[in-house]
Amino acid sequence: MELPFVSWSSPSSSTASQSWRLASSASVPISRSPSLGWPQVDPAPSPCYAAAGAVLLTAALGVSSQRPVASRASLPRRRQLVGLRADAEQGGQDSGASASQQQQVSARNHRAKWLTFWACFFGYSVCYFTRQSLSYTAPVLRQAMGWKGLTELGQLSSLFPLAYGSSRFLGGVLGDLMSPKKVFVLGLSVCSLLNIAFGLSSTLPQFAFFWFLNGCFQGLVAPPCVKMITNWFDPKERGFWWSVWHASINVGGFLIPFFAGGLAQSRGWRYGMLGPGVLGLATAAICYALMSDGPEGAPAVVKQATATTSTTTATTTTATTATAAAAGEKGLEKGGEKAGKISLMEGVVLNPNQWALGLAYLLVYVCRQGLGIWGIFYLMHAGAPDAARAAALFSGFELGGFLGNLTAGLLSDLLLRRAKPGEGEAGQRAKVVCGYFVATALLMGALAQCPGNLPMVQYVLLLGLGHFLCGSQLLLPLIAAETAPKAWSTTATGFIGWVGYFGAALSGLPLARVVAGQNGWSSYFAILTTAAGLGAGVMVPLLGLKSWRQRVSEGLVQA
């Protein structure tokens, strides 16, 4: 029956009577127990019904609200059931609130993940503007300064990579120890200011000083991006998104000839340096506002679940993600213990695999920077009418690099999925690099033989060279990070970057002297072709290389 709580009171207790009056705003379906004759609460899903039912039973049984209760087990069966139901209702409310909070955190992390990624992408593209600005301003600068040969530009081009390579190693260490977001913004801001300072200078010593400092701070930009991508992306998707991020180099490289080269050609060489500097400062401010170091409330890498409209589905997804994350953290903890007991010297500096990868990276940079620095001069020598048209023609190299980054990541992931149990994961990526070196050697010889009156053929050859060289440039740091101890993964990428940029240094003044020598461009292409062939040879012993994760799981690494 339906009994309203209005003026009725229990004769057995005045306290209970007061409790009834306090509950006079609710009605509860009740019935009488056939055996005891006391009111009995029918089951009801509403929390207020459960609470009112508890008051009803308290009054009916003549129990004072002041009486202490020792334990739930000592209470009558009906009161135990009512108490358990109230606890369940409260637990359900707490669980719902917790699920709602987790859903909000998941949504915030999902948004922050992609804001961080695209800030890394476009921020690094603009950073490449500040790195390559001199290459596309150099022809106009040489003419304005009255330099007859390439010696002065060769000196500037050799100073930069020596400084950049060393700072890559430092940037890797800082990326493991500090906030990657702050390190990134610091590096981009200082590089932008140094481009502006270069544009306001007028002598070769000043040019050399500011360009050397630019190289010192350029190495602070890439390692923090590597760290943030590692923090935000699950290993199963990391390879692809790593390749997408790395393609930002080619986006910047594709646009910089038109931006810096166009400004230098139309407004003077100073604007070719000032433009990238101003753009870099604005981009640094935007990146600082958008970037996040890692997922909120997640110390380890956790793949963020997409929020759904159903609370039940969201709760299940969050619970599953949390369980998987806990299992992953346990495994990483185990590997982290072993990595933590391996020193930087043993894990990276004295590791022969890291040196082999560094040597391959050096050879990539001999070819890539050799084309990047002197490619425009070669195209002008071959028949391009002016520096602006040569720069536009050379943009095919950067467009090919963009495509090469994407295909290298996808191809290496495909080989990983098809690999047999026990085969080296890192070795699958090494196979791609080896093949790309062979293709580079063949295309380099073809470009040397291509006549200058076939600009479209030159464009296609440059596109192919960019594809294979930038694909190799992408995969080598990834292999280094996957084969290094977990605690030193970012440092390993900085280490091979340090070794590799000696190749970029060799592409500056030494190649300038080769070009200025008796055989000129023929010797230049012979050196680049040989470097690509040597790179393929260096990668052959690494075709079976296993990742650090594999070595830990197979017990090949001892704590």
GUSE-679827 format. One record per residue (C-alpha): x, y negated, z negated. Coordinates in nm, 2 decimals, decimal comma. Each point is the difference from the previous one (the first is absolute). Layout:
BEGIN
<<X; Y; Z>>
...
//
This chain:
BEGIN
<<0,00; 0,00; 0,00>>
<<0,10; -0,36; 0,03>>
<<0,06; -0,16; -0,34>>
<<0,06; -0,38; -0,02>>
<<0,22; -0,13; -0,28>>
<<-0,20; -0,27; -0,16>>
<<-0,12; 0,01; -0,36>>
<<0,03; 0,36; -0,10>>
<<0,25; 0,08; -0,27>>
<<0,13; 0,32; -0,16>>
<<-0,13; 0,05; -0,36>>
<<0,33; 0,17; -0,09>>
<<0,24; -0,29; 0,05>>
<<-0,03; -0,37; 0,01>>
<<0,33; -0,02; 0,18>>
<<-0,14; 0,22; 0,27>>
<<-0,30; -0,22; 0,02>>
<<0,22; -0,30; 0,07>>
<<0,18; 0,20; 0,27>>
<<-0,34; 0,07; 0,17>>
<<-0,09; -0,37; 0,00>>
<<0,34; -0,09; 0,15>>
<<-0,08; 0,23; 0,29>>
<<-0,35; -0,13; 0,06>>
<<0,09; -0,12; 0,35>>
<<0,02; 0,34; 0,16>>
<<-0,22; 0,30; 0,05>>
<<0,12; 0,36; 0,01>>
<<-0,18; 0,31; 0,12>>
<<-0,02; 0,23; -0,31>>
<<-0,18; 0,32; -0,10>>
<<-0,05; 0,19; -0,32>>
<<0,20; 0,31; -0,08>>
<<-0,25; 0,29; -0,03>>
<<0,20; 0,15; -0,29>>
<<0,11; -0,30; -0,21>>
<<-0,26; -0,26; 0,09>>
<<0,26; -0,27; 0,04>>
<<0,02; -0,23; 0,30>>
<<0,23; 0,14; 0,27>>
<<0,16; -0,21; 0,27>>
<<-0,05; 0,12; 0,36>>
<<0,32; -0,02; 0,22>>
<<0,03; -0,34; 0,17>>
<<0,28; -0,13; 0,22>>
<<-0,01; -0,36; -0,14>>
<<0,26; -0,10; -0,26>>
<<-0,27; -0,20; -0,19>>
<<-0,22; 0,31; -0,02>>
<<0,29; 0,20; -0,15>>
<<0,07; -0,28; -0,26>>
<<-0,37; -0,04; -0,09>>
<<-0,03; 0,38; -0,03>>
<<0,28; 0,01; -0,24>>
<<-0,17; -0,27; -0,22>>
<<-0,33; 0,19; 0,02>>
<<0,16; 0,33; -0,12>>
<<0,19; -0,19; -0,27>>
<<-0,32; -0,14; -0,14>>
<<-0,20; 0,32; 0,04>>
<<0,25; 0,21; -0,18>>
<<0,02; -0,26; -0,28>>
<<0,37; -0,07; 0,04>>
<<0,12; -0,34; -0,11>>
<<0,22; -0,20; 0,24>>
<<0,23; -0,05; -0,29>>
<<0,06; 0,37; -0,07>>
<<0,36; 0,11; 0,10>>
<<0,03; 0,28; 0,25>>
<<0,29; 0,23; -0,06>>
<<0,01; 0,17; 0,35>>
<<-0,23; 0,06; 0,29>>
<<0,02; 0,38; -0,06>>
<<-0,18; -0,05; -0,34>>
<<-0,30; -0,18; 0,16>>
<<-0,32; 0,17; 0,10>>
<<-0,01; 0,14; 0,35>>
<<-0,23; -0,27; 0,14>>
<<0,22; -0,28; -0,13>>
<<0,31; 0,17; 0,15>>
<<-0,17; 0,01; 0,34>>
<<-0,11; -0,36; -0,02>>
<<0,35; -0,11; -0,11>>
<<0,17; 0,20; 0,28>>
<<-0,24; -0,15; 0,25>>
<<0,08; -0,36; -0,12>>
<<0,37; 0,08; 0,03>>
<<-0,05; 0,13; 0,35>>
<<-0,18; -0,31; 0,10>>
<<0,28; -0,22; -0,15>>
<<0,26; 0,22; 0,17>>
<<-0,18; -0,04; 0,33>>
<<0,00; -0,38; -0,04>>
<<0,37; 0,00; -0,08>>
<<0,08; 0,23; 0,29>>
<<-0,20; -0,22; 0,24>>
<<0,18; -0,31; -0,12>>
<<0,34; 0,17; 0,04>>
<<-0,10; 0,12; 0,35>>
<<-0,10; -0,35; 0,09>>
<<0,33; -0,14; -0,12>>
<<0,19; 0,26; 0,19>>
<<-0,20; -0,08; 0,31>>
<<0,08; -0,37; -0,04>>
<<0,38; 0,07; -0,04>>
<<-0,01; 0,23; 0,30>>
<<-0,16; -0,27; 0,21>>
<<0,25; -0,26; -0,12>>
<<0,29; 0,24; 0,08>>
<<-0,14; 0,07; 0,34>>
<<-0,02; -0,37; 0,08>>
<<0,35; -0,07; -0,15>>
<<0,15; 0,29; 0,19>>
<<-0,09; -0,14; 0,34>>
<<0,07; -0,36; -0,08>>
<<0,35; 0,11; -0,12>>
<<0,06; 0,20; 0,31>>
<<-0,10; -0,26; 0,25>>
<<0,19; -0,27; -0,20>>
<<0,31; 0,23; 0,03>>
<<-0,07; 0,04; 0,38>>
<<-0,05; -0,36; 0,09>>
<<0,25; -0,13; -0,26>>
<<0,27; 0,22; 0,14>>
<<-0,08; -0,10; 0,35>>
<<0,05; -0,37; -0,09>>
<<0,32; 0,10; -0,19>>
<<0,13; 0,14; 0,33>>
<<-0,06; -0,35; 0,15>>
<<0,25; -0,13; -0,25>>
<<0,25; 0,28; 0,08>>
<<-0,01; -0,02; 0,38>>
<<-0,05; -0,37; 0,04>>
<<0,37; -0,06; 0,10>>
<<-0,01; 0,27; 0,27>>
<<-0,26; -0,19; 0,19>>
<<0,13; -0,34; -0,08>>
<<0,36; 0,09; 0,08>>
<<0,00; -0,07; 0,38>>
<<-0,13; -0,36; -0,06>>
<<0,23; -0,04; -0,30>>
<<0,31; 0,10; 0,20>>
<<-0,08; -0,25; 0,27>>
<<-0,07; -0,28; -0,25>>
<<0,32; 0,06; -0,19>>
<<0,21; 0,03; 0,32>>
<<0,13; 0,35; -0,08>>
<<0,15; 0,15; 0,31>>
<<0,02; 0,37; -0,10>>
<<-0,18; 0,24; -0,23>>
<<0,26; 0,00; -0,28>>
<<-0,17; -0,24; -0,23>>
<<-0,34; 0,18; 0,03>>
<<0,18; 0,33; -0,05>>
<<0,15; -0,13; -0,33>>
<<-0,35; -0,10; -0,12>>
<<-0,15; 0,33; 0,11>>
<<0,26; 0,20; -0,18>>
<<-0,03; -0,19; -0,33>>
<<-0,37; 0,05; -0,03>>
<<-0,01; 0,39; 0,00>>
<<0,29; 0,03; -0,24>>
<<-0,19; -0,21; -0,25>>
<<-0,34; 0,16; 0,08>>
<<0,13; 0,36; -0,04>>
<<0,14; -0,07; -0,34>>
<<-0,32; -0,17; -0,12>>
<<-0,20; 0,29; 0,12>>
<<0,17; 0,22; -0,25>>
<<-0,06; -0,26; -0,27>>
<<-0,36; -0,04; 0,11>>
<<-0,05; 0,37; -0,04>>
<<0,13; 0,00; -0,36>>
<<-0,21; -0,31; -0,09>>
<<-0,31; 0,17; 0,17>>
<<0,04; 0,29; -0,24>>
<<0,05; -0,22; -0,31>>
<<-0,21; -0,32; 0,05>>
<<-0,34; -0,11; 0,12>>
<<0,01; 0,07; 0,38>>
<<-0,25; -0,28; 0,07>>
<<0,22; -0,26; -0,16>>
<<0,32; 0,12; 0,16>>
<<-0,18; -0,01; 0,35>>
<<-0,12; -0,36; -0,05>>
<<0,34; -0,11; -0,13>>
<<0,18; 0,15; 0,30>>
<<-0,24; -0,15; 0,26>>
<<-0,01; -0,34; -0,16>>
<<0,38; -0,04; -0,02>>
<<0,05; 0,13; 0,36>>
<<-0,25; -0,25; 0,13>>
<<0,18; -0,28; -0,18>>
<<0,33; 0,11; 0,14>>
<<-0,15; -0,01; 0,36>>
<<-0,10; -0,36; -0,07>>
<<0,35; -0,08; -0,13>>
<<0,15; 0,15; 0,31>>
<<-0,22; -0,21; 0,22>>
<<0,11; -0,32; -0,18>>
<<0,37; 0,09; 0,03>>
<<0,24; -0,11; 0,28>>
<<0,34; 0,18; -0,03>>
<<0,12; 0,36; 0,04>>
<<0,11; 0,04; -0,37>>
<<-0,34; -0,11; -0,11>>
<<-0,17; 0,23; 0,24>>
<<0,21; 0,29; -0,13>>
<<-0,06; -0,08; -0,37>>
<<-0,38; -0,02; 0,03>>
<<-0,03; 0,30; 0,23>>
<<0,22; 0,21; -0,23>>
<<-0,22; -0,10; -0,30>>
<<-0,31; 0,09; 0,21>>
<<0,14; 0,35; 0,05>>
<<0,06; 0,03; -0,38>>
<<-0,37; -0,06; -0,08>>
<<-0,15; 0,18; 0,30>>
<<0,07; 0,33; -0,18>>
<<-0,24; -0,09; -0,28>>
<<-0,30; 0,02; 0,23>>
<<-0,02; 0,36; 0,14>>
<<0,06; 0,21; -0,32>>
<<-0,29; -0,15; -0,20>>
<<-0,23; 0,08; 0,29>>
<<0,12; 0,36; -0,01>>
<<-0,07; 0,01; -0,37>>
<<-0,35; -0,14; 0,03>>
<<-0,09; 0,24; 0,28>>
<<0,13; 0,29; -0,21>>
<<-0,20; -0,12; -0,30>>
<<-0,33; -0,05; 0,19>>
<<0,00; 0,29; 0,25>>
<<-0,03; 0,37; -0,06>>
<<0,28; 0,21; 0,15>>
<<-0,23; 0,16; 0,25>>
<<-0,09; -0,33; 0,16>>
<<0,32; -0,19; -0,08>>
<<0,19; 0,10; 0,32>>
<<-0,26; -0,15; 0,23>>
<<-0,05; -0,33; -0,19>>
<<0,38; -0,03; -0,05>>
<<0,03; 0,01; 0,38>>
<<-0,28; -0,26; 0,04>>
<<0,17; -0,23; -0,25>>
<<0,34; 0,05; 0,18>>
<<-0,17; -0,10; 0,32>>
<<-0,02; -0,35; -0,15>>
<<0,36; -0,04; 0,10>>
<<-0,10; 0,03; 0,36>>
<<-0,30; -0,23; -0,04>>
<<0,24; -0,26; -0,12>>
<<0,26; 0,09; 0,26>>
<<-0,26; -0,03; 0,28>>
<<-0,13; -0,34; -0,12>>
<<0,33; -0,16; -0,09>>
<<0,13; -0,05; 0,36>>
<<-0,31; -0,21; 0,07>>
<<0,00; -0,18; -0,33>>
<<0,37; -0,08; -0,07>>
<<0,11; 0,03; 0,36>>
<<-0,28; -0,22; 0,12>>
<<0,05; -0,26; -0,26>>
<<0,38; -0,01; 0,07>>
<<-0,06; -0,03; 0,38>>
<<-0,26; -0,27; -0,03>>
<<0,09; -0,20; -0,31>>
<<0,37; 0,08; -0,06>>
<<0,19; 0,27; -0,19>>
<<-0,06; -0,15; -0,34>>
<<-0,38; 0,06; 0,04>>
<<0,08; 0,36; 0,08>>
<<0,14; 0,04; -0,35>>
<<-0,24; -0,24; -0,19>>
<<-0,32; 0,16; 0,14>>
<<0,07; 0,35; -0,15>>
<<0,11; -0,15; -0,33>>
<<-0,32; -0,20; -0,05>>
<<-0,21; 0,29; 0,10>>
<<0,19; 0,23; -0,24>>
<<-0,06; -0,23; -0,30>>
<<-0,38; -0,01; 0,07>>
<<-0,01; 0,38; 0,04>>
<<0,19; 0,06; -0,33>>
<<-0,26; -0,20; -0,19>>
<<-0,28; 0,20; 0,16>>
<<0,17; 0,34; -0,07>>
<<0,05; -0,09; -0,37>>
<<-0,37; -0,06; -0,03>>
<<-0,10; 0,33; 0,17>>
<<0,26; 0,26; -0,10>>
<<-0,02; 0,24; -0,30>>
<<0,28; 0,22; -0,12>>
<<-0,21; 0,31; -0,04>>
<<-0,35; 0,14; -0,09>>
<<-0,17; -0,13; -0,31>>
<<0,03; 0,23; -0,29>>
<<0,20; 0,26; 0,19>>
<<0,36; 0,06; -0,09>>
<<0,05; 0,25; 0,28>>
<<-0,10; 0,00; 0,37>>
<<-0,37; 0,08; 0,02>>
<<-0,21; 0,01; 0,31>>
<<-0,28; -0,23; -0,06>>
<<-0,35; 0,13; 0,05>>
<<-0,25; -0,20; 0,20>>
<<-0,29; -0,13; -0,21>>
<<-0,34; 0,14; 0,09>>
<<-0,35; -0,12; -0,07>>
<<-0,10; 0,31; -0,20>>
<<0,11; -0,02; -0,36>>
<<0,01; 0,38; -0,03>>
<<0,22; 0,03; 0,31>>
<<0,23; -0,28; -0,12>>
<<0,03; 0,17; -0,34>>
<<0,09; 0,33; 0,16>>
<<0,25; -0,16; 0,24>>
<<0,17; -0,19; -0,28>>
<<0,02; 0,31; -0,21>>
<<0,15; 0,20; 0,28>>
<<0,25; -0,27; 0,08>>
<<0,10; -0,03; -0,36>>
<<0,05; 0,38; -0,02>>
<<0,21; 0,00; 0,32>>
<<0,20; -0,30; -0,13>>
<<0,07; 0,17; -0,33>>
<<0,12; 0,32; 0,18>>
<<0,21; -0,21; 0,23>>
<<0,15; -0,20; -0,28>>
<<0,09; 0,33; -0,18>>
<<0,19; 0,11; 0,31>>
<<0,16; -0,33; 0,05>>
<<0,09; 0,00; -0,37>>
<<0,18; 0,33; 0,05>>
<<0,19; -0,13; 0,30>>
<<0,05; -0,33; -0,17>>
<<0,18; 0,17; -0,29>>
<<0,24; 0,16; 0,24>>
<<0,05; -0,32; 0,20>>
<<0,05; -0,20; -0,31>>
<<0,30; 0,22; -0,10>>
<<0,16; -0,06; 0,34>>
<<0,21; -0,31; 0,02>>
<<0,00; -0,26; 0,28>>
<<0,35; 0,12; 0,10>>
<<-0,10; 0,37; 0,02>>
<<-0,35; -0,06; 0,15>>
<<0,09; -0,26; 0,26>>
<<0,35; -0,13; 0,03>>
<<0,18; 0,34; 0,00>>
<<-0,28; 0,18; 0,18>>
<<0,13; 0,11; 0,35>>
<<-0,35; 0,01; 0,14>>
<<-0,05; -0,37; -0,08>>
<<0,33; -0,09; 0,16>>
<<-0,10; 0,20; 0,32>>
<<-0,33; -0,19; 0,01>>
<<0,19; -0,33; -0,06>>
<<0,24; 0,08; 0,29>>
<<-0,30; 0,07; 0,23>>
<<-0,16; -0,32; -0,12>>
<<0,33; -0,18; 0,09>>
<<-0,02; 0,14; 0,35>>
<<-0,36; -0,11; 0,04>>
<<0,10; -0,35; -0,09>>
<<0,29; -0,01; 0,24>>
<<-0,25; 0,07; 0,27>>
<<-0,29; -0,20; -0,13>>
<<0,19; -0,31; -0,10>>
<<0,22; 0,03; 0,29>>
<<-0,30; -0,04; 0,22>>
<<-0,17; -0,25; -0,23>>
<<0,30; -0,24; -0,01>>
<<0,13; 0,03; 0,35>>
<<-0,30; 0,13; 0,20>>
<<-0,12; -0,35; 0,10>>
<<0,35; -0,10; 0,12>>
<<0,01; 0,32; 0,20>>
<<-0,34; -0,07; 0,16>>
<<0,12; -0,35; 0,09>>
<<0,32; 0,15; 0,15>>
<<-0,21; 0,25; 0,19>>
<<-0,23; -0,27; 0,16>>
<<-0,24; -0,16; -0,25>>
<<-0,03; -0,37; 0,09>>
<<0,01; -0,14; -0,36>>
<<0,01; 0,10; -0,37>>
<<-0,38; -0,04; -0,04>>
<<-0,08; 0,25; 0,28>>
<<0,27; 0,24; -0,12>>
<<-0,15; -0,01; -0,35>>
<<-0,34; 0,07; 0,14>>
<<0,14; 0,29; 0,20>>
<<0,18; 0,14; -0,31>>
<<-0,33; 0,00; -0,19>>
<<-0,06; 0,34; 0,16>>
<<0,26; 0,14; -0,23>>
<<-0,20; -0,11; -0,31>>
<<-0,33; 0,11; 0,15>>
<<0,16; 0,35; 0,05>>
<<0,13; -0,01; -0,35>>
<<-0,36; -0,05; -0,13>>
<<-0,12; 0,30; 0,18>>
<<0,31; 0,20; -0,10>>
<<-0,07; -0,06; -0,37>>
<<-0,35; 0,14; 0,04>>
<<0,10; 0,31; 0,21>>
<<0,30; 0,08; -0,22>>
<<-0,21; 0,02; -0,32>>
<<-0,28; 0,20; 0,17>>
<<0,24; 0,24; 0,17>>
<<0,19; 0,07; -0,31>>
<<-0,32; 0,05; -0,20>>
<<-0,12; 0,25; 0,27>>
<<0,33; 0,20; -0,02>>
<<-0,04; 0,00; -0,38>>
<<-0,35; 0,15; 0,02>>
<<0,12; 0,26; 0,25>>
<<0,31; 0,09; -0,20>>
<<0,03; 0,36; -0,13>>
<<0,02; 0,05; -0,38>>
<<0,36; -0,06; -0,12>>
<<0,10; -0,22; 0,30>>
<<0,15; -0,33; -0,10>>
<<-0,26; -0,28; -0,01>>
<<0,27; -0,27; 0,05>>
<<0,15; 0,21; 0,28>>
<<-0,33; -0,04; 0,20>>
<<0,05; -0,37; 0,00>>
<<0,37; 0,04; 0,09>>
<<-0,10; 0,19; 0,31>>
<<-0,20; -0,30; 0,12>>
<<0,30; -0,23; -0,06>>
<<0,23; 0,23; 0,19>>
<<-0,22; 0,01; 0,30>>
<<-0,04; -0,38; -0,01>>
<<0,38; -0,04; 0,01>>
<<0,02; 0,21; 0,31>>
<<-0,27; -0,20; 0,17>>
<<0,18; -0,32; -0,10>>
<<0,32; 0,11; 0,16>>
<<-0,17; 0,08; 0,33>>
<<-0,20; -0,33; 0,02>>
<<0,31; -0,20; -0,09>>
<<0,18; 0,13; 0,31>>
<<-0,31; -0,07; 0,21>>
<<-0,02; -0,36; -0,11>>
<<0,37; -0,05; 0,08>>
<<-0,06; 0,11; 0,36>>
<<-0,33; -0,19; 0,05>>
<<0,03; -0,29; 0,24>>
<<-0,10; -0,35; -0,12>>
<<-0,25; -0,05; 0,27>>
<<-0,23; 0,26; -0,15>>
<<-0,12; -0,17; -0,32>>
<<-0,29; 0,23; -0,05>>
<<0,22; 0,31; 0,00>>
<<0,23; -0,18; -0,25>>
<<-0,31; -0,07; -0,22>>
<<-0,10; 0,36; 0,01>>
<<0,35; 0,12; -0,09>>
<<0,02; -0,25; -0,28>>
<<-0,34; 0,12; -0,13>>
<<0,12; 0,36; 0,00>>
<<0,33; -0,10; -0,18>>
<<-0,20; -0,19; -0,26>>
<<-0,23; 0,30; -0,05>>
<<0,28; 0,25; -0,07>>
<<0,23; -0,22; -0,20>>
<<-0,27; -0,15; -0,23>>
<<-0,15; 0,35; -0,05>>
<<0,34; 0,12; -0,12>>
<<0,04; -0,31; -0,21>>
<<-0,33; 0,07; -0,17>>
<<0,06; 0,37; -0,08>>
<<0,36; -0,01; -0,14>>
<<-0,09; -0,20; -0,31>>
<<-0,30; 0,22; -0,06>>
<<0,22; 0,31; 0,02>>
<<0,24; -0,16; -0,24>>
<<-0,28; -0,08; -0,25>>
<<-0,15; 0,35; 0,03>>
<<0,33; 0,18; -0,06>>
<<0,13; -0,22; -0,28>>
<<-0,09; 0,06; -0,37>>
<<-0,33; -0,15; -0,09>>
<<0,16; -0,26; -0,23>>
<<0,23; -0,13; 0,28>>
<<-0,23; 0,02; 0,30>>
<<-0,02; -0,38; 0,07>>
<<0,37; -0,03; -0,08>>
<<0,08; 0,27; 0,26>>
<<-0,17; -0,21; 0,27>>
<<0,20; -0,30; -0,10>>
<<0,32; 0,21; 0,01>>
<<-0,04; 0,12; 0,35>>
<<-0,10; -0,35; 0,10>>
<<0,33; -0,12; -0,14>>
<<0,19; 0,25; 0,20>>
<<-0,21; -0,05; 0,31>>
<<0,05; -0,38; 0,01>>
<<0,37; 0,05; 0,06>>
<<-0,12; 0,12; 0,34>>
<<-0,18; -0,33; 0,04>>
<<0,32; -0,18; -0,09>>
<<0,18; 0,20; 0,27>>
<<-0,26; -0,13; 0,24>>
<<0,10; -0,36; -0,06>>
<<0,35; -0,12; 0,06>>
<<0,15; 0,33; 0,12>>
<<-0,26; 0,04; 0,27>>
<<0,04; -0,37; 0,09>>
<<0,37; 0,07; 0,07>>
<<-0,09; 0,31; 0,20>>
<<-0,24; -0,20; 0,22>>
<<0,26; -0,27; 0,04>>
<<0,26; 0,26; 0,10>>
<<0,10; 0,12; 0,34>>
<<-0,27; 0,26; 0,05>>
<<-0,27; -0,21; -0,16>>
<<-0,35; 0,14; 0,00>>
<<0,11; 0,34; 0,13>>
<<0,20; 0,06; -0,32>>
<<-0,28; -0,14; -0,21>>
<<-0,25; 0,26; 0,13>>
<<0,26; 0,28; -0,02>>
<<0,04; -0,08; -0,38>>
<<-0,38; 0,00; -0,06>>
<<-0,05; 0,32; 0,19>>
<<0,28; 0,17; -0,19>>
<<-0,15; -0,11; -0,33>>
<<-0,33; 0,15; 0,08>>
<<0,16; 0,33; 0,10>>
<<0,20; 0,01; -0,33>>
<<-0,32; -0,07; -0,19>>
<<-0,16; 0,31; 0,15>>
<<0,30; 0,20; -0,11>>
<<-0,01; -0,13; -0,36>>
<<-0,36; 0,11; -0,03>>
<<0,05; 0,36; 0,11>>
<<0,13; 0,13; -0,34>>
<<-0,30; -0,17; -0,17>>
<<-0,27; 0,19; 0,20>>
<<-0,07; 0,24; -0,29>>
<<0,02; -0,26; -0,28>>
<<-0,24; 0,05; -0,29>>
<<-0,17; -0,28; -0,19>>
<<0,07; -0,07; -0,37>>
<<-0,35; 0,13; -0,08>>
<<0,07; 0,33; 0,17>>
<<0,33; 0,04; -0,17>>
<<-0,16; -0,05; -0,34>>
<<-0,29; 0,23; 0,07>>
<<0,23; 0,27; 0,12>>
<<0,23; -0,03; -0,30>>
<<0,30; -0,11; 0,22>>
<<0,05; -0,31; -0,23>>
<<0,09; 0,07; -0,36>>
<<-0,07; -0,25; -0,28>>
//
